[in-house]
Amino acid sequence: MRKKRRRNKKRIPIFRLMPIALAGYAGWHFSNTLEGIGYGIACYFVLYIGFKIWAKSRKTAKLRKSGIREVDQMSGENFEYFLGELFKRRGFKVNYTATSGDYGADLILKDGNDIIAVQAKRYSSTVGVKAVQEIIGAVKMYDATEAWVVTNSHFTKQAEKLADINDVYLIDREELIQLILNKK
């Protein structure tokens, strides 16, 4: 059994070899030499590495433009005010709850007939089920129609499962970056 696993790990999926084979064929097609195959494959790798560098620089520029690193340095209270301003720009009417005794909601958003209870979690590690449990409790307290948990981090699988069962909308780091970049 162990030997079989080792063999499976060493196998390269055929779809990863296809672009290399196509590049080699293109080199052969244009030069009809083995040297042309080498040039075709070398060109493929140069283009592949260039694309990876370009994609990484775009991602870095996107992160810099979003200001997510500044968000990571905020206090929890400043993060709540930041989210309040972000949601105001997106057309929500925002009410802040008390910093203590807030019954699990940090912001109450109003959009027409919808009332959204929001739990803000500025964490450096993953957000667990406690945040989802808190916002579930806040829904009835604030007579909310929806519940959201917003974080600058990511959620655990257990938190995602609990949120899915209770119709809680989770906004993680990637979606928060999109909200920041797409603000009105």
C-alpha positions in Angstrom: 0.0 0.0 0.0 2.8 2.4 0.9 4.6 1.9 -2.4 1.4 2.6 -4.3 1.0 5.9 -2.6 4.5 6.9 -3.4 4.0 6.1 -7.0 0.8 8.2 -7.1 2.5 11.2 -5.6 5.3 11.1 -8.2 2.9 11.0 -11.2 2.4 14.3 -13.0 -1.2 14.7 -14.3 -1.4 14.6 -18.1 -3.1 18.0 -18.3 0.0 19.6 -16.8 2.2 18.1 -19.5 0.0 19.1 -22.4 1.1 22.7 -22.7 4.7 21.6 -22.6 4.1 19.0 -25.3 2.3 21.6 -27.4 5.1 24.1 -27.0 7.6 21.3 -28.1 5.4 20.5 -31.0 5.2 24.2 -32.0 9.0 24.3 -31.9 9.2 21.2 -34.1 6.6 22.5 -36.5 8.5 25.8 -37.1 12.0 24.3 -37.3 11.7 20.6 -37.9 14.6 20.0 -35.6 15.1 18.7 -32.0 16.7 22.1 -31.2 13.3 23.7 -32.2 11.5 21.5 -29.7 13.9 22.7 -27.0 13.3 26.3 -27.9 9.6 25.8 -27.9 9.7 24.3 -24.4 12.1 27.0 -23.2 9.7 29.7 -24.6 6.8 28.1 -22.8 8.6 28.2 -19.4 9.7 31.8 -19.9 6.1 32.8 -20.7 4.8 30.7 -17.8 7.2 32.2 -15.2 6.5 35.7 -16.6 2.8 35.1 -16.2 3.2 33.9 -12.6 5.3 37.0 -11.7 2.8 39.3 -13.4 -0.1 37.6 -11.5 1.7 37.9 -8.2 2.5 41.6 -8.8 -1.2 42.2 -9.6 -2.3 40.5 -6.4 0.2 42.5 -4.4 -0.9 45.8 -6.0 -4.5 44.9 -5.3 -3.7 44.3 -1.6 -1.8 47.5 -1.4 -4.6 49.5 -3.1 -7.3 47.9 -0.8 -5.5 49.0 2.4 -6.1 45.6 4.0 -2.7 45.8 5.7 -3.9 48.9 7.5 -7.1 47.2 8.5 -5.0 44.4 10.0 -3.4 46.9 12.3 -6.7 48.5 13.5 -8.2 47.9 16.9 -11.5 46.0 17.0 -13.4 49.2 17.7 -11.7 51.1 14.8 -12.5 48.1 12.6 -16.2 48.5 13.4 -16.1 52.2 12.5 -14.2 51.4 9.3 -16.9 48.8 8.3 -19.7 51.3 9.2 -18.2 53.9 6.8 -17.7 51.2 4.2 -21.3 50.2 4.4 -22.5 53.8 4.4 -20.8 54.3 1.1 -22.6 51.3 -0.2 -25.9 52.8 0.6 -26.8 51.3 4.0 -28.0 53.3 7.0 -25.6 52.3 9.8 -26.3 52.2 13.6 -23.5 51.3 16.0 -24.2 49.2 19.1 -22.6 49.8 22.5 -19.1 48.4 22.8 -20.1 46.2 25.6 -23.5 44.5 26.1 -24.2 44.6 22.4 -26.0 41.2 22.4 -23.6 39.9 19.7 -24.0 42.6 17.0 -21.6 45.5 16.4 -23.5 47.2 13.6 -27.1 47.3 12.5 -27.5 48.0 8.8 -30.8 49.1 7.3 -31.6 48.8 3.6 -35.2 49.4 2.8 -37.2 46.8 4.8 -34.1 44.7 5.6 -32.4 45.0 8.9 -28.9 43.3 9.0 -27.1 42.5 12.2 -23.3 42.5 11.7 -20.7 41.0 13.9 -17.2 42.5 13.1 -14.2 40.4 13.9 -10.7 41.9 13.3 -8.6 38.9 14.0 -5.0 37.7 13.1 -6.1 34.1 13.2 -9.2 32.3 11.9 -12.7 33.1 13.2 -14.5 30.2 14.9 -18.1 29.3 15.7 -18.3 31.7 18.6 -18.7 34.7 16.3 -21.5 32.9 14.3 -23.2 31.9 17.6 -23.1 35.5 18.8 -24.7 36.9 15.7 -27.4 34.2 15.7 -28.4 35.4 19.1 -28.4 39.0 18.0 -30.9 38.4 15.2 -33.9 38.2 17.5 -32.7 40.9 19.8 -32.5 43.5 17.0 -35.4 42.1 15.0 -33.0 41.6 12.1 -33.9 39.9 8.8 -30.3 38.9 8.1 -27.1 38.2 10.0 -23.5 38.8 8.8 -20.1 38.2 10.2 -17.3 40.2 8.7 -13.6 39.6 9.3 -10.2 40.6 7.9 -9.2 36.9 8.3 -10.8 33.6 7.4 -13.4 31.3 9.0 -13.0 27.8 10.3 -14.8 25.0 8.6 -17.0 24.6 11.7 -18.0 28.3 11.6 -18.8 28.0 7.8 -21.0 24.9 8.5 -22.9 26.6 11.4 -23.3 29.8 9.3 -24.7 27.7 6.4 -27.2 25.9 8.6 -28.4 29.2 10.2 -28.3 31.4 7.0 -25.6 33.6 8.3 -23.6 35.4 5.6 -19.9 35.3 6.1 -17.6 37.9 4.6 -14.0 36.8 4.8 -10.7 38.5 3.9 -11.0 38.1 0.1 -14.6 39.4 0.0 -13.8 42.3 2.3 -11.0 43.3 -0.1 -13.5 43.2 -2.9 -15.9 45.4 -0.9 -13.2 47.9 -0.2 -12.1 48.1 -3.8 -15.6 48.3 -5.2 -16.9 50.9 -2.8 -19.2 53.5 -4.4 
